[in-house]
């Protein structure tokens, strides 16, 4: 693990321990951009942090994104579904380290989540238009779908 990866990991752990000890957590997998681990930290019913992580030690690759999301439970309601169906949107940062080269980007996230009422799981789908800033500027869109287990 290179120096930048170690620094990012230490900052993440310190921030995590300091701010989220009373929050609700959910952990699972995400497929798409990226494919890897997904951690959601629900600070309030309408505010969450969504963290995605993907790494490959053989290729010296690390992907981490951190999005701050606002949840709206009023836009979609259903009498047939017992769970809740919020939409979410927000901003985030993405850092990719490929062979010691750092790629930084800003993400604009929009998605839909279903939170089951009878089992501790949620499923989600999202789109993240991304503006890459370093090492070069370009625009991309990262779709993703995933499932997480909710720790209550």
N, C-alpha and C positions, 0 to 999 in steps of 0.2 A: 504494500500500500504506500503510495507516495505521500509527500508532505501535505499537499493540498487536501487529499482525501482524509488524512488524519485530522487536520484542522476543522474541516467541515463536520466530521463525525463528533468531535469534542464539542463544538458549538451546538450542534443539534442536541446532544445528550444534556448539556447544561440548560439549554432553553426548555427542553422537554421536561426535565425534572422540576424546574423552577415554576413553570406556568400551568402545567396540566395534571397536577396530582389529584384533583377532584373532578376531572372531566370523565365523560363516558367514552370508551374506546371501542373501535371495531377494527379487526385485522383480517385481511384476506388477500385475494389475488386480483390482478388487473391484466387484461389482455388488450393489446393494441399499442398505443404510444404512451407509456412503455408497456412491456410485458414484464411483470414482476410482482413485488409485494405492494400492498395498499394498506395504509393506516389512516383511519379517520379519527380525529379527536374532536368530539362534540363538546365545545365549551358551554354553549347555551343551545336552546332549541333552534334558534335561528342563526347560529354562528358555529362554523366548524373549520378545522384545519385538515387538509387532505394531503398526505405525503405518499409519494410513490418512489420506489427504489428498485433499481436493477443493476446488477454488477456481474462481471465476468473477469476472474483473476487471470485466466490464461491470456486474454486479449488486453489486459490492463484497462478495463472499461468500468466506469461508474456513472450511473444516471440517478439523479435525485431531483424531484420536483416538490415544491411546497406551495399549496394554494390556500388562500383564505377565502372561504365561501359563505355566502349569505343564503339561508334557506327560506323558502316561501311555501307554506303549507296550504295556502288559500286558493291557489290558482287551479289546482286539479283536485276534485273530490269525486268519490264514487260510493254509491250505496251498496254495490255488489262486492267491493273489496273491503276487507276488515282492517287492513293496514293503512299506513299513510303514504301519500304519493307527492312528496315535495319536489319543486324545481329548485335548482341552485345555480348560483352564478358568483363569479368573483375574479380575483387577480392572483397571480402566482409568479414564482421564479423557477427556472429550470437551469440546472448545471449538469453538464456532461463532461467527463474527463476521458478522452480517448488517447491512449499512448502519450500521456503527459501533456496533451493539448486541451486547454479549457474552452468549452463552449457555453456561453451564458445567454439566457433568453428571458423575455417577459411573456407570461401566458394569460390569456383571457378565457375563462372557463365558463361553460354553460352546460347544464346537465339535468337529468331526471333520475330520481331514486325511488325505489319502493322499499319501505320498511315494514316487514311482516309484523303482525300483532301477536301471533301465536307461537312463533319460533324466533330465536335471537339472530336473525340474519337480515341483511339488506342487499339489494342488487342495484346496480347503477349503470347508466350509460352517459357519456359526456363527450363534448367536443372542446378542444382547446386550440383556438387560433394562437399562433406563437410568433413573436417577433424575435428573431435571433440577432443578438447584438455583437457578440464576440465569438470567433475571430472575424466573422464577416456578417453583414446585414442581409437577412432574407426572411421571408414570411412562409410559414407552413401551418398545417392544421393537423392536430393529433387527436384522432378518435380513440375512445377506450370504452370497454365494458368490463364489469367486474362483480364480484360477490365478496361480502365480508361477514364475519362472525362478530356479533355484538357482545362485549363483556359488560355485564351489568352488576 
